[in-house]
Every structure is written in C-alpha cells, then in structure tokens.
Amino acid sequence: MKVKIHTLFQYLLDTTETDPEAFIGFSLAGSPKLGDFLDDLDPEMSLDWNLKSFRGLPSLRQRVIDQAGLAKICTADDVLVTAGAAEANYLAFMQLVDAGDEIVTETPGWPQIEVLAKASGATVKLVERNEAAGWALPLDQLEQLVTEKTRLIFLTNPNNPTGKLLSEEELLRIAQIADKVGAWLIVDEVYAGLEWTTDRAPSIAGLYERGITTGSVSKALGLQGLRTGWLICRDKNMVMDAIILRENSSEIMNVLGEVIAEIALRPERLSQALAKARGESIATLEYLDAYISAEPKLSWHRPEAGLIGMARLAEGIDSDIFAKRLLAEPYKTFLLPGSAYGLSNHIRLGVGGGASAKLEVGLTRMSKLLAKWDT
C-alpha cells in the first residue's frame, strides 16, 4: 500500500523550518507542564510494561469510558489505548476496509481516512458540508451516497476543521443509515468537551453496535506530546483485531504517557482543565469573532465547538499564496491555508495555544497584508 502525502501534511513539512513569530490557528489548548503532574507521580514507578494489559492501563481505560459518558453502556475492555486518535483511526480502518470497498466521509474534514482509502484501493465518496448553512452535514446527501458496498462512514464531531456539531438526533439517523447496509461508523471526537453552544453529543460507541469512537488527550487538554489516545467499540472482535495490528506496528504501550493521561482524566482534574480551556478559548473566540466582523476581506461561521474554524477570504485571494506571504518577512505569521481541506478560498483560524501563540500580533500583521493585497 503506497500512501501519498496529503496537502495538509505537505504544507506542515514545507514550513517546519520557518520559525514564525506568531500563530493564527493553534489547534490545541495551552499545554500543561510536566511539573503539574509530579505530585501525583510515583518516583518508584517502573517504566517496564511487563504484566500490564495489552489494551492499555485498566485505570486509564476506565477514565476514557467515564469521560465519554459511556459507563452504563461500555466497559474498560471496550477500550484500546493508542498513540493518539490518529492511530486509533488507522487501526480501525486497516482492519475493516479492503480494496474495492466504499468509504463515505465528509469534506471539509480530517483527511486521514481519505488518504488511507485511496492507498488501499477503496472508493471514496465525499459528503460536502454546506457552508451557507453553517457547515451543516447534509444527511440526505450522505444517505444517497451509502450503498451495499459501503464498508465505513468516517466523521468528526465536533467537525474538524469547521467546529460544527452533530446532535444526538443526527448521530442516531447516521447510525440508522449505516445499519441498513451493515457499515461501520467511526466518529473522531478529539475536540469533544469544548462545546460553546450546547452540551457534548453522545459518543457513537454507545449509540450503535458497529460504532467506533476515537479520541485523545491532545486537543482539549493540550497533551499532544503524550501521544495517548483511544478507540472505543463494543464489538469484541473488532477491538481484538486492532490490538493484533497494533502489536505488529507501533506496539505503543507508553506507560509514562498513559499514567499521566490517567491523572489528567481524573474527574476533578479533568473538570478543572476543561473549565480553564473553555474560559481561555471562549474569550479568545469572542476576540477573533469581533476581528473577523470588522475585517472586510474575511467572513466565517463561528465554530460551535473546538478550537478552530474556517474563514472565507475575499474573492480572488488564493489561500496558498496568502498563507506563504504571511509566513514570510515582514509578517512571519503562520496559518494553515484552506487548500489543506480542499478549500482554496479559505484559511483556518484558531483560538488555541494560549499566550504563546501571540494571536493578537498575528491578526494585526494579517490585517496589514490584507490591506495591501490589491496593491
């Protein structure tokens, strides 16, 4: 299987050495320090994994079930700890999809599954989110694309990158559409817990027997460096297949990362961390929303959840050209062009990263470039 690089990853590779002074579009909350966890770490803890569960630390897996609101439906054995949500998505895809199968996914959306599908010889069908309707997912269109050949439906909730939420009613309908043809349904929830307009939606693993919930501590908790995520599924065979594949790939079993993740997901710490992330992010979101409203060459549908959203550039401004000019002297400001998601007239904006992102500096510099664009 030959995997071709996606536009998003290519842009990140191309700009790694640029050393920007400001960032517009940080996609994760401010990161804690190791010292924040030292009081809860045992200095005598062994870093060996012998005699530990291949599914991940049992205490962590129970925390994953609890934070997802699945304690009455799932057990810790329905969880596999992985190297972030990306590995969880990968393990599920590789065990479920063969050449000739059909995959239905969203656009804009997280591009990982589309990349894997094309590499494996599967057929990709894209459901186009409706920008005019605030990036809503058109369920009638999704239903039309699902056929007897559909093996997998992959979605993000909140949507990555628009921040649009799927409600419980919508998730139940999607599950019904999948069930009619026996398709699996993966919902990536990396931004769950950062909802701005409503409560967190229920996890698909609790709504559908072939539903797979993936997530991590990376985004809402800012713990990307732990590389700790999970897969939740009530199908025992599917979870075991994922364990077997992981054993022959990453064999992750990151004992230190899992211990810290378990601490981070303890109810009191989790509620405090999410409250802090919400407080900082909603204040920044208000600032960013006001900025866009006052900027004549930008518009957007404000995200309902998560830390990122897609803003439309004025007609005639190409996002690739704009992003590269903004990254160069004298602006030295990083943002991700919408072309990374198939949207050449958009840019990704975000409210994560805390003070280190220097968002206000970046927005000031972006306004200067937008003002000069026609000259």
Beta strands, then each sheet from edge to edge (+ up, - down):
strand 1: 22-23
strand 2: 79-82
strand 3: 102-107
strand 4: 123-128
strand 5: 150-156
strand 6: 184-188
strand 7: 211-216
strand 8: 229-232
strand 9: 298-300
strand 10: 308-313
strand 11: 333-334
strand 12: 336-337
strand 13: 346-350
sheet 1: 1+ 11+
sheet 2: 2+ 8- 7+ 6+ 5+ 3+ 4+
sheet 3: 9+ 10- 13+ 12-
end
